[in-house]
């Protein structure tokens, strides 16, 4: 036999035990960050670390993330540049024009029925003597 059980446990035991302890403490720590969602009370006293850190600070966290995105990732200058680009302007104009035309046709009918008769162009055959 190459190694005895005692030798294997002597050399492999401490790292395996350390890995198990590390796994369990990390699992507890991560769980404590996100759970519980609501505070716990025992005999009318709030249990410390409830709710978890992230649920209890979610409003501050959301505000800070929003500020960071607004300042670093997507600045007002970037948005202004994107909105003033020619392809975007053309695309936006086309979308708005299509929507307005659809609304006008749906609500008012064809444009010829909306224009008073005396403002309508005369057919060419009627204007010739």
Secondary structure, 3 states (H helix, E strand, C coil): CCCCHHHHHHHHHHHHHHHHHHHHHHHHHHHHHHCCCCCCEECCEECCCCCCHHHHCHHHHHHHHHHHHHHHHCCHHHHHHHHHCHHHHHHHHHHHHHHHHHHHHHHHCCHHHHCCHHHCCCCHHHHCC
